[in-house]
Amino acid sequence: ALQLNAAHMVLTYYPEPSAEPLVLDNLVPDIRLASRRQDLVPVYSFNGDGLWLAKERGLGRFVGKADRLGR
């Protein structure tokens, strides 16, 4: 969250693989489209398949398999 100047994690949900993600954030009371969240700067993204380092919104470089994330 840019306003907090601190690291912050949000959850994104893709209703369909090609859809714009919805963002769930404990600091914002409503669910919004990612395009409406200009206050967020993606750094990392991950799912059950892998971990990506973000370069720009929507683009990322694969940096490893999901098992690199500790449990």
Secondary structure, DSSP 4 states (H G I P E B T S, - for coil): -TTTTS----EEE-SSTTSPPEEE-TTSSS-EEGGG-TT----EEE-SSEEEEEEETTEEEEEEEGGGS--
